[in-house]
Amino acid sequence: MPEDRRTALVIPVVLLVLVVVVVGVAALVVRRDARSGSALPGAPVSTAPLAPAPAQSDRSPAVGAPLEPVGRGATCAGGSTPTLRVLQFNIHAGLDEADRIGLSAIAAEIEAADPDLVSLNEVDDGTRRSGGADEASYLSAVTGLHAVFGPTLLGYDGGRFGNAILSRYPVVASRETTLPQVTDFEARALLTVTVRVRHRQVSFSSVHLSAGSGGTADRLPEARAVAQVLGSAPGPTILAGDLNSQPGDEPVQILRHYFLDAQEQAGTPPGFTIPQTTPDERIDYVLYDHHLTAVPGSTRVLPSTVSDHHPLLTELTLDPARAC
């Protein structure tokens, strides 16, 4: 067979193989919105490995004196200290009050906040109500942030449901810790990632404590377990989430023994985040330890046109004595 003819036959075959590969990859990262028929972009998402609930004992964390801020250390010589924009957002599965899918609006609200770290609650993956969307993947693709998913319910409405974290910084480790319950009302877990900020490693966690009157008995053991897991962490630690508890409630008080409250330290009262129309309750929090300091005036509640929760944004600066 002449050389030019052989080449002419090989080129179409190579092109066909490339098309098949591209289509296959696209199918892995794109889900279709079943209601609108429009394709949703996607990005690779890692699922955090599961860790068992911490053993409960008579010495389990209880209410103690709330953590108080301390003085700042010396500044870095010849450099600035990193400031982290942290967003807490219960996205209500990307559904509005009429159960219409508004995931693109949620993505736009996250982008507008320009966060470095995002805690997301009530995140769907493949459920019927959300049109089969992998919501963490979609939000990662649109915002350009790394994503880690922590499912708490499997086989829910044909898919999975749980918490997710978005990060501008590289994620070097992740885990999901099962939280103890007494009622089996609804499974809950603590999603934790370790991110690299310059040469430091920062622990960032997302949690959603049990909701409503049915979850009242579970919120206390859940909060104790979170305090047990994170309260003795050696490095910078941030906890964000929907705690389904007011600031004076015992679950919050347990956590406040180990963490500072960004709303108290750097916000303007009252910091209400629910309901959407006329907020009158503060149940969403960004908490942090002594390795960080909230930038004065940086904590604020942002609007949302979709979720029943308003997102909460704050800025935290790594302690310069430890960040250099």
N, C-alpha and C positions, 0 to 999 in steps of 0.2 A: 504494500500500500504506500503511495507517495507520502512524503513527510508532511506536506501542506494539508493534505486531506485528513491525515491522522490528527494533526493539531486542531483542525476544524471540528472534529468529532469530540475531542477531549474537552474543549472549552465549554460547550453547553452542559456536559456532564458535571463539571466542576461548579458551574453556576447553579445548577439544580441542587447540588448538595448544599451549597451555601444558603440557598433560599430555605431549604428544609430545616437547617440548623437555626437560622434566624427566627423562623416561624415557631419552632419548638421552644426556643428560649423565651420568646414573647409570650407564649401560652403559659409559661411557668409564672410570670410576674404580672400578668394582667388578668383581672377578673372583670366580668361584665355586670353592669348594674341592671338587674332583672326588671326593674320598673321603667327605667328610661331607655334601656337598650344601649346606652353609651358606655364605651370602654373606660375602665379606670386604670391609670398607670400604677405600676407597682415596683417595689424595690425589695431586695432580699432582706428578710427579717429572721433573726435568731430567736429560738425559744429557750428560755432559761431552764436549766436543769433543776429538777425538783429536789428539795431537801426536806427532811421530816421536821415536824413541829418540835420546838425545844421542850425538854422534859420539865414539867411543872413540879414545883416543890414548895415547902413552907416558906422558903426564902424568895419566892417569886416577887418581882418588883411591885411595890405598893405606892400609895401616894406619899410623897415627901415634899420638902421645901422646893419650890421651883428654882430652876437654874437661873442665875443672875449673870449679866454681862461682866466681863473683866476688861481691864485696860489693854490698849493696843501695845504691841511690842515695837521694836526698832524697825525702821523702814529698810527696804532692800537697798544695798549700795549699788548705784548706777542702773537701777531698773525699777519697773513698776510691779505692783502685785496684781495678780489676775482677779477680775471681778466676774462672777458667774450670774447670768440672768436666768432665774429659775421660774418655771411656770407650772402651776398646779391646775389641772383641768379635768373635771368629770364630763365627758363628751356625750353622755346619754345615748351611746351607740350611734352617734351621728344622726339621730332622729329628732325632729322638732315635735311640738305639742300635738300636731296632727299626724304623727308617725310618718312624715315625709322625710326622705333621705336628704340630708344637708351636709354631707361629708366635705364637699368642696368648700362650703362656707366655714366649716370647722378648720380646715387647712388654712384658709385665708386668715382666720382669726389668730391661729398659731403663728403664721408668718409675720403678721403685723406686730406681734409682741417681740419678735426677734430674739427668741430664747436660746440659751446654750444647753439647758437641761429641761426636759418636760416630763412631768408625771401625768399619765392619762388613766382614768378609770372608766369602767363600763365600755370596754372596747370589744367589738365583734370581729369574728373571723369565720366567714363562710355561712353565716346564719341567713335564714330566709327573710327575716324582717329587714335586714340590711342589704338585700339584693345579692347575697353571696360574696360581698366584698371582703377582702382581707384589709381591714381598716388600718392596722399598723403599717402594712406595706404601702398602702396608698399615701398615708400621711408622711411616711419616710421619703417616698419618691417626690412628693410635691415640695416638701420643706428642705430636702437635701440633708436631713439629719439621720444618723444611725438609729436603728430601731431594735428593741428587744421586747418580746411578748411574753407575758406570764399568764397563761390560761388558768382560771379557777373553776370553770364549769366546762366539761366535755360533753359532746352530744347535745348541746343546748340549741334548740330551734334549728337543728341540722348542722350546727357548727360548734364554735368555741367562743368563750366569753371570759374577759378578765381585765388585767391591767397591762399597760405598756409604758415603755420609757423611750423617749427620743433624746439623742445626745449629739451635740456638735463635736464633742471630743471622742477620741477612739475608746471603744469599750474593750477592756482587757479581761474582764471576768463578769459572770452573771450567775444568779441563783434565785430560786423561788422557794420560800420557806412556808410550808403549810401552817396555818394558824389554828390553834385549838378552839373547839366549840363545845357547848353543852347541849345545844338544841338541835343540831344538824339543820338549822334554818336555811343556810346557804353557804357553801364552801368559800372560804376566804384565804388569801395568801399575801405574803410580803415579797414583792419583787425588788431585788437589789442588784445594781450593777456597780462595777468599779471602773472609773474612767481616768484617763491620764490627762492631767492638766499641766502642761509644761513637763517638769520632771516629777511632779507630785501625783499621787493616786488619791482620788476622792471617791468616797462611797455615797451613792445616791439611791434612795429607795422610794418606791411608790406603794401605797396601801389604800385599801377601801374597806373600812370596818363595817360590820353588819348593820343593816338599815332597819328603820322603823321599830315599832313596839315588839315585833317578832324577833328582832335581833338584839334587844336590850341586854339579855343575859349573856350574850356572846361577846359583846364589845369589851367587857372587862378582861376576860382571859386573852382575847386577841391583843389588847393594848399591852398587857403584861408580857406576852410573848414577844411583841415588837421591841419593847424596852429591854428584854433579856437578850435579844439578838443584837441590837444596835447600841445599847447603852454603854457597853464597855469597849466599843470600837477604838482602836489606837489612833486613827487618822481622821482627817476632815470627814464629817458625816452629815448628810442632809436627808431629811425624811419629809416627803410631801404626800398629801392624800386627802381623801374625803373620809373624815373620821366619824361622820354621822353623830357628832357630839358637840355641844356648846363649850366655850372655854372653861366654864366652871364645872363641867361634868367630870366624873372620876376618870374615864379613859384618857381625857386630855391632860388631867392633872398628873396621872402616872407618867406620861411622856414628857411633860414639862419639867419633871425632876431631872431629866437627862438632856433636854434640849431647850433652846430659846425659841420664841415664837416671833416670826418675822413681822407679823401684823402688830404685835405689841411693841416691838423694838423700832420699827421703821415705817409704820403705816398710820393712816388717818382713820380714827374710829368712824363707823362701827365695823367696817370690813365684812358686811353681810354678802353672802354668795348665792343664797337661794331664797325664794324661788326666782324665776327669771324676771317676771314683770315688776314686782315690788319686793326686792330682797329684804328679809327681816331676820335671817338666821346666819350665824357664822359657823360653818361646819367643815370648810376647806382650809387647809393649813400648809404652810411651809415652815418646818422646824429645822434647827441646825445646832451644832455643838460649838464649843469654845475655839475651835480652829478657824472659825469664820466670823465675820461681822456684817450685819445688815447695813447697807448704805442708807443713811438717814433720808426719809421721805420716799424711798424707792418702792415700798410695798403698796400695791394698789389693786383694786378689783376692776377688771376689764369687762366690757360688754360682750354678750353672745346673743346672736339672733336665732340660734338653733337649740343649744342644750338648755336643760332646766337649771343648770349651774352656771355661774359666772366664773371665768378663769381668774386666778390669783397670781400676780407677778411680783417678784422681788429681785433685788440684786444683793449678792453676797460676795464679800471680798475675803480671800484667803488671808489668814493672819500673816502679815509680812515677816514676822520673826521666824515663821516656819515655811514660808513659801519661796524663800530665796535659794 
